[in-house]
Amino acid sequence: MNQKFLWATKHWGLGVGASLAVVGIVLAAPENMNTWRRVEKTSEFFGQTYTESTYIRMGEIIPQGYEVTDLAYGRHEMKALGAGLLFLGSAMVWGFAQALVPEYERLEKTNHRIRKSEFELEDIQIQQNTEVARWSIELDAQSDISKMLNPPKPYIEESVEDEEGSEQKALEGAKFSDTYTGFLGWLQSKEIRQATVRDLAQKSFNGKKIPSEQIRKWVDELCVDGLAEWLDEEKKEFRLLNG
């Protein structure tokens, strides 16, 4: 059955029950159990007769000048009908109200979930916008810092002499092994083909002076490999043979 039809039927039944209850209250009013007396008062003014009538309960004092003209007895059947309608209307109101309570609870839960999802979506949107704004600020800040730390430099063409000087500085600052092969590399970096032990002892090898005995030992090893030769028997001067 259509859900909308059930929803409308329950509300229609609730309205009918409330109407029956109201009618029952009116019919079951305590005054319907009383016996009423109709009293009238006749007056003449300038030859015209005027009549006033009203109802008073049985046992009440008749106002002066009024006379009883009729009796209206209490109607117990109306009292019973009113009580029945009141009971029936109340039962209908209670029954349809109980049937509508779960519907309204379900509707309220559905609305609550919808509102909650809307709030969550709104929070997510706010968080995303905040994150985007934060990243934008951070990127701008990083860009500014990068420009401050690394300002643009004009391009200057380096001359060949500067390149050679740089290579020379790099060779001077190179670290050679404390072996005869490292000593050979150091000599080649200095472009030394022939030298005396005394002159080399005054130079800096790896940031320190080379003892004369160490120089003679390395040169002896180079001589064994055929890479150098002594020029005198006292081993004061030598020269490189290859390279």
C-alpha positions as CSV (number, residue, x, y, z in Angstrom):
1,M,0.0,0.0,0.0
2,N,1.1,3.5,-0.8
3,Q,3.1,5.0,2.1
4,K,1.7,8.4,1.5
5,F,-1.9,7.0,1.7
6,L,-1.2,5.4,5.0
7,W,0.4,8.6,6.3
8,A,-2.7,10.7,5.2
9,T,-5.1,8.0,6.7
10,K,-3.5,8.1,10.1
11,H,-3.7,11.9,10.2
12,W,-7.3,11.8,9.0
13,G,-8.2,9.3,11.7
14,L,-6.5,11.4,14.3
15,G,-8.5,14.5,13.2
16,V,-11.9,12.5,13.2
17,G,-11.1,11.1,16.7
18,A,-10.4,14.6,18.0
19,S,-13.6,15.9,16.5
20,L,-15.7,13.1,18.1
21,A,-14.1,13.7,21.4
22,V,-15.0,17.4,21.3
23,V,-18.6,16.7,20.4
24,G,-18.8,14.1,23.2
25,I,-17.5,16.6,25.7
26,V,-20.3,19.1,24.7
27,L,-23.0,16.4,24.9
28,A,-21.8,14.9,28.1
29,A,-21.6,18.3,29.8
30,P,-23.1,18.1,33.4
31,E,-25.7,20.7,32.5
32,N,-27.5,18.2,30.4
33,M,-28.5,16.3,33.5
34,N,-30.3,19.3,35.0
35,T,-34.0,20.3,34.7
36,W,-34.4,23.8,33.4
37,R,-37.4,26.2,33.9
38,R,-38.3,28.7,31.3
39,V,-39.4,32.0,32.8
40,E,-40.9,35.0,31.1
41,K,-41.5,38.6,32.1
42,T,-44.0,40.8,30.3
43,S,-43.8,44.6,30.3
44,E,-45.9,47.3,28.5
45,F,-44.5,50.6,27.3
46,F,-46.7,53.1,25.6
47,G,-49.2,50.5,24.7
48,Q,-46.5,48.1,23.4
49,T,-46.1,44.7,25.0
50,Y,-42.5,43.4,25.5
51,T,-41.6,39.8,26.6
52,E,-38.3,38.7,28.1
53,S,-37.5,35.0,28.6
54,T,-34.6,33.0,30.1
55,Y,-33.8,29.6,31.6
56,I,-33.0,28.9,35.2
57,R,-32.1,25.6,36.9
58,M,-34.7,23.8,39.0
59,G,-34.3,25.0,42.6
60,E,-33.0,28.5,41.8
61,I,-35.1,31.5,42.9
62,I,-37.3,32.9,40.2
63,P,-36.4,36.6,39.6
64,Q,-39.0,39.1,40.5
65,G,-41.5,39.7,37.8
66,Y,-40.8,36.5,36.0
67,E,-43.2,33.5,35.7
68,V,-42.5,29.9,34.8
69,T,-43.8,29.1,31.3
70,D,-42.2,25.7,30.5
71,L,-39.9,23.0,31.9
72,A,-36.9,21.4,30.1
73,Y,-36.1,18.1,31.7
74,G,-32.6,16.6,31.8
75,R,-31.9,14.3,28.9
76,H,-29.9,11.3,30.1
77,E,-29.8,9.8,26.6
78,M,-27.8,12.8,25.4
79,K,-25.5,12.4,28.3
80,A,-24.9,8.8,27.4
81,L,-24.3,9.6,23.8
82,G,-21.8,12.3,24.6
83,A,-20.0,10.0,26.9
84,G,-19.8,7.3,24.2
85,L,-18.6,9.8,21.6
86,L,-16.0,11.1,24.0
87,F,-14.7,7.6,24.7
88,L,-14.7,6.6,21.0
89,G,-13.0,9.9,20.0
90,S,-10.4,9.5,22.8
91,A,-9.7,5.9,21.7
92,M,-9.2,7.0,18.1
93,V,-6.9,9.8,19.1
94,W,-4.8,7.5,21.3
95,G,-4.7,4.8,18.7
96,F,-3.7,6.9,15.7
97,A,-1.3,8.9,17.8
98,Q,0.5,5.7,18.8
99,A,0.6,4.7,15.2
100,L,2.1,8.1,14.2
101,V,4.7,8.2,17.0
102,P,7.0,5.7,15.3
103,E,6.5,7.5,12.0
104,Y,7.5,10.8,13.4
105,E,10.5,9.2,15.3
106,R,11.6,7.7,12.0
107,L,11.2,11.0,10.2
108,E,13.1,12.8,12.9
109,K,15.9,10.2,12.7
110,T,16.0,10.6,9.0
111,N,16.1,14.4,9.2
112,H,18.9,14.1,11.9
113,R,21.0,11.9,9.6
114,I,20.4,14.3,6.7
115,R,21.4,17.3,8.8
116,K,24.4,15.4,10.2
117,S,25.6,14.5,6.7
118,E,25.1,18.1,5.6
119,F,27.2,19.3,8.5
120,E,29.9,16.7,7.8
121,L,30.0,17.7,4.1
122,E,30.2,21.4,5.1
123,D,33.1,20.5,7.6
124,I,34.9,18.6,4.9
125,Q,34.5,21.5,2.4
126,I,35.8,23.9,5.0
127,Q,38.7,21.7,5.8
128,Q,39.5,21.3,2.1
129,N,39.3,25.1,1.6
130,T,41.5,25.6,4.6
131,E,44.1,23.1,3.4
132,V,44.2,24.6,0.0
133,A,44.6,28.1,1.5
134,R,47.4,26.8,3.8
135,W,49.3,25.1,1.0
136,S,48.9,28.3,-1.1
137,I,50.4,30.4,1.7
138,E,53.2,27.9,2.3
139,L,54.1,27.7,-1.4
140,D,54.1,31.5,-1.6
141,A,56.3,31.7,1.6
142,Q,58.7,29.1,0.2
143,S,58.9,30.9,-3.1
144,D,59.7,34.2,-1.3
145,I,62.3,32.5,0.9
146,S,63.9,30.8,-2.1
147,K,64.2,34.1,-3.9
148,M,65.7,35.7,-0.8
149,L,68.3,32.9,-0.3
150,N,69.0,32.4,-4.0
151,P,68.7,35.7,-5.8
152,P,69.0,35.6,-9.5
153,K,72.5,36.2,-10.8
154,P,73.5,37.6,-14.1
155,Y,75.2,35.2,-16.5
156,I,78.9,35.9,-16.8
157,E,81.0,33.9,-19.3
158,E,84.0,32.4,-17.6
159,S,87.3,32.7,-19.4
160,V,89.5,29.8,-20.2
161,E,92.0,31.1,-17.7
162,D,89.4,31.0,-14.9
163,E,88.6,27.4,-15.8
164,E,92.2,26.5,-15.8
165,G,92.7,28.2,-12.5
166,S,89.7,26.3,-11.0
167,E,91.1,23.0,-12.2
168,Q,94.4,23.9,-10.7
169,K,92.8,24.7,-7.4
170,A,90.9,21.5,-7.5
171,L,94.1,19.6,-8.1
172,E,95.9,21.4,-5.3
173,G,93.1,20.6,-2.9
174,A,92.9,16.9,-3.9
175,K,93.7,14.3,-1.4
176,F,96.3,11.7,-2.5
177,S,97.0,8.4,-0.9
178,D,100.2,8.1,1.2
179,T,101.7,5.6,-1.2
180,Y,104.2,5.8,-4.0
181,T,101.3,5.7,-6.5
182,G,99.7,8.7,-4.7
183,F,103.1,10.4,-4.7
184,L,103.3,9.8,-8.5
185,G,99.8,11.3,-9.0
186,W,100.8,14.3,-6.9
187,L,103.9,14.8,-9.0
188,Q,101.9,14.6,-12.2
189,S,99.3,17.1,-10.8
190,K,102.2,19.5,-10.2
191,E,103.7,18.7,-13.6
192,I,106.9,17.8,-12.0
193,R,109.1,15.6,-14.3
194,Q,112.4,16.1,-12.6
195,A,113.2,17.3,-9.0
196,T,115.5,17.0,-6.1
197,V,114.6,15.4,-2.8
198,R,115.5,18.7,-1.0
199,D,113.0,20.7,-3.1
200,L,110.2,18.2,-2.7
201,A,110.7,18.1,1.0
202,Q,109.9,21.8,1.2
203,K,106.5,21.3,-0.6
204,S,103.2,20.4,1.0
205,F,101.8,16.9,0.3
206,N,98.3,16.4,1.6
207,G,98.7,19.5,3.7
208,K,102.0,18.4,5.3
209,K,105.7,18.3,4.6
210,I,107.2,15.0,3.2
211,P,110.3,13.7,5.0
212,S,113.3,13.1,2.7
213,E,113.5,9.5,3.7
214,Q,109.9,8.9,2.6
215,I,110.5,10.6,-0.7
216,R,113.5,8.4,-1.4
217,K,111.5,5.3,-0.4
218,W,108.7,6.2,-2.9
219,V,111.1,7.0,-5.6
220,D,112.8,3.6,-5.1
221,E,109.5,1.9,-5.5
222,L,108.8,4.0,-8.7
223,C,112.2,2.9,-10.0
224,V,111.4,-0.8,-9.3
225,D,108.2,-0.3,-11.5
226,G,110.3,1.5,-14.2
227,L,108.5,4.8,-13.7
228,A,111.4,6.8,-12.4
229,E,115.3,6.7,-12.1
230,W,117.8,8.3,-9.9
231,L,120.2,10.8,-11.5
232,D,123.0,10.3,-8.9
233,E,124.3,7.7,-6.6
234,E,123.5,9.8,-3.5
235,K,119.8,9.7,-4.5
236,K,119.5,13.5,-4.3
237,E,117.8,14.0,-7.7
238,F,115.4,11.9,-9.9
239,R,113.2,12.1,-12.9
240,L,110.0,10.4,-14.1
241,L,110.3,8.1,-17.1
242,N,106.8,7.6,-18.4
243,G,103.5,9.6,-18.6
